[in-house]
Amino acid sequence: MGVFGVELDFNNVVAIVSVAIPVLAFFWEFVVIRRKRLGYRLQMDTLATDTAHAPSAEVLARMEDAGRELVEPSFVLVRIENAGWREIVPGDYLTPPDDKTGIRVLFRDRRVVGMAVTELSQPTLRRFFVTTQEGRTRETEGFGIDWEDGAGVIRLPKVTLNPGAHYKVLAVLERRGGGEHAPFPEPEFQAAMTGDLDHSFAWVRWLARLKLAHTESHTFASRPALGGMALLAVAVLVQASLTLFWPTKPAPLDCVGGTLHLSGSTAFAPAVTAAAQEYTKLCHAKGADIPIGDGTFQSSTDGLNTLQQAGDAAGIKGNAGLGDHLTFTDGPTEGHHPQLLPRPVVYSLFTLVVNQDAHVRTLSLQQVRDIYAGKIRKWSEVGGADKPVHLINRHVGSGTRGALEQRVLAGRSVPQGATGDCTGLAPDRYGVCEVSTTDSMLQTVSAQPGALGYSEAASVTSADLVKLEIGGMPPTIEGVEHGTYPYWQTEYAYTYGEPPAGSIAAAFLRYLTDQGGKDILREYGNRPCSETRYPLVCTPT
């Protein structure tokens, strides 16, 4: 599913949420909440008792009102403040215009005996609480105390408050309800104000009607904003966890649509197949398709013939190239194909594989050559089991076979197979047969006691097979690069002419050599040519 051209996978959703949360939190905190924010703090609410029983404290517990001792007297200190960034004016208080009171503080089960304004952040605030007429000072109409429905009430006027301005009111109360020494209910602050947001949308005007906010000392954000910050932190942690523990491969820089046909080496096929599947997954939105079936890869020589035929059938002329075919070979072509252009991609690691029943794990280079020359015909001659050697070879044209002959056997050919059916080899004597693919090679060696074959190293996974050491060196890329292990080959990608720059063949080649595809090839035990000293030659240094 996509929105505005963006594919909405889980990572994209997390990224959108990560951006949306701080934007919404900023809007809520500084445009709505903090535009005009009338806040309160209950800085003290305590009984006038002395748990230490100090003699000097008796006067507090024995306060009187008109000659009558107060019942469980208590003190309350209230702070009212402008916690927003805009001035609060009398018109912002949501009470009728003729009601001069802007805030009511209710104390259930208590009567307010008296109160005083103890602190003003600005001297000019005094005029909202007292007036002087004819030499007499009196409280303003909106400031005073009441008794309503079993609750003492402090009425506070509609005070104009600049940002950060505040005032404090200290009140003395006594019990007027509830059980003796029972806890008093929490005070109730009743007020509302408009955020003064002129907007045509009803939901914005609704957000602008704000209640009196309970603020705390040194607070820097409201609870909704803190909740938004917490959600943002969670989103960031989720995205970081996905990046660290479930990383996703980035899409190729130049995804190209169309169908690409592959062919060639069966030894290199697993690595190329994995890269092709990842490419089509990342580029499926562009319509990229690289079909791979059982007959896609046959051999290096067969792949070159397939590519040649495809180019000839397409009628490619002059400097033009075929943009929908690629062939991979173990080593450079030995035939005559002047229209086919090679590009080294990786150098690959190969290994000799032997059936575990041969009881052999290492051979010297000379012993390997003697076995393929027919001079050693039983495994017992090299310290193994008393079983005959059965050589399983690939057909002529196999790049894996060619690499063995070139790099291990010093240019000598492997012996010609007496039969194409390896099941027909006599179990009691030396024999040679041929198979067509890497998979059939590994299956045959695994099933034939005493069988010896060869394969691309990463393809050997069966527990019935042993990767032979040559000269005491196991098959590793490091051994190849140090010159101590001989069996390797450069893998080439062939095109018919120069593929068009915007073709899927050119894009997939770039993906294999310079982008995420080379990481996949490396996972299969190959060394990308781009990581060698001379990439166009692509040989171990």
HELIX and SHEET records of a PDB file:
HELIX    1   1 PHE A   10  PHE A   26  1                                  17    
HELIX    2   2 PHE A   27  ILE A   33  3                                   7    
HELIX    3   3 PRO A   55  ALA A   57  5                                   3    
HELIX    4   4 GLU A   58  ALA A   61  1                                   4    
HELIX    5   5 PRO A   90  ASP A   92  5                                   3    
HELIX    6   6 PRO A  123  PHE A  128  5                                   6    
HELIX    7   7 ALA A  202  LEU A  207  1                                   6    
HELIX    8   8 ARG A  223  PHE A  245  1                                  23    
HELIX    9   9 ALA A  269  LEU A  282  1                                  14    
HELIX   10  10 HIS A  284  LYS A  286  5                                   3    
HELIX   11  11 SER A  300  ALA A  314  1                                  15    
HELIX   12  12 GLN A  356  ALA A  358  5                                   3    
HELIX   13  13 LEU A  365  TYR A  372  1                                   8    
HELIX   14  14 TRP A  379  VAL A  382  5                                   4    
HELIX   15  15 GLY A  399  ALA A  403  1                                   5    
HELIX   16  16 LEU A  404  VAL A  408  3                                   5    
HELIX   17  17 CYS A  422  GLY A  424  5                                   3    
HELIX   18  18 THR A  438  ALA A  447  1                                  10    
HELIX   19  19 ALA A  457  SER A  459  5                                   3    
HELIX   20  20 ILE A  477  GLU A  481  1                                   5    
HELIX   21  21 ILE A  504  ASP A  514  1                                  11    
HELIX   22  22 GLY A  517  GLU A  523  1                                   7    
HELIX   23  23 CYS A  529  GLU A  531  5                                   3    
SHEET    1   A 2 GLY A   2  VAL A   3  0                                        
SHEET    2   A 2 VAL A   6  GLU A   7 -1                                        
SHEET    1   B 5 ARG A 110  LEU A 120  0                                        
SHEET    2   B 5 HIS A 166  ARG A 175 -1                                        
SHEET    3   B 5 SER A  74  ASN A  82 -1                                        
SHEET    4   B 5 LEU A  38  LEU A  47 -1                                        
SHEET    5   B 5 ALA A 213  HIS A 214  1                                        
SHEET    1   C 2 GLU A  64  ASP A  65  0                                        
SHEET    2   C 2 ARG A  68  GLU A  69 -1                                        
SHEET    1   D 4 GLY A 144  GLU A 148  0                                        
SHEET    2   D 4 ALA A 151  PRO A 157 -1                                        
SHEET    3   D 4 THR A 101  ARG A 108 -1                                        
SHEET    4   D 4 GLU A 188  GLN A 190 -1                                        
SHEET    1   E 2 VAL A 130  GLN A 133  0                                        
SHEET    2   E 2 ARG A 136  GLU A 139 -1                                        
SHEET    1   F 2 ALA A 192  THR A 194  0                                        
SHEET    2   F 2 ARG A 209  LYS A 211 -1                                        
SHEET    1   G 2 GLY A 258  THR A 259  0                                        
SHEET    2   G 2 ALA A 288  ASP A 289  1                                        
SHEET    1   H 7 HIS A 261  GLY A 264  0                                        
SHEET    2   H 7 HIS A 325  ASP A 330  1                                        
SHEET    3   H 7 TRP A 488  TYR A 496 -1                                        
SHEET    4   H 7 LEU A 340  ASN A 355 -1                                        
SHEET    5   H 7 ALA A 451  GLU A 456 -1                                        
SHEET    6   H 7 HIS A 390  ARG A 394  1                                        
SHEET    7   H 7 GLY A 431  VAL A 435  1                                        
SHEET    1   I 5 HIS A 261  GLY A 264  0                                        
SHEET    2   I 5 HIS A 325  ASP A 330  1                                        
SHEET    3   I 5 TRP A 488  TYR A 496 -1                                        
SHEET    4   I 5 LEU A 340  ASN A 355 -1                                        
SHEET    5   I 5 LEU A 465  LYS A 467 -1                                        
SHEET    1   J 5 HIS A 261  GLY A 264  0                                        
SHEET    2   J 5 HIS A 325  ASP A 330  1                                        
SHEET    3   J 5 TRP A 488  TYR A 496 -1                                        
SHEET    4   J 5 LEU A 340  ASN A 355 -1                                        
SHEET    5   J 5 ARG A 527  PRO A 528 -1                                        
SHEET    1   K 2 THR A 362  LEU A 363  0                                        
SHEET    2   K 2 GLU A 469  ILE A 470  1                                        
END                                                                             
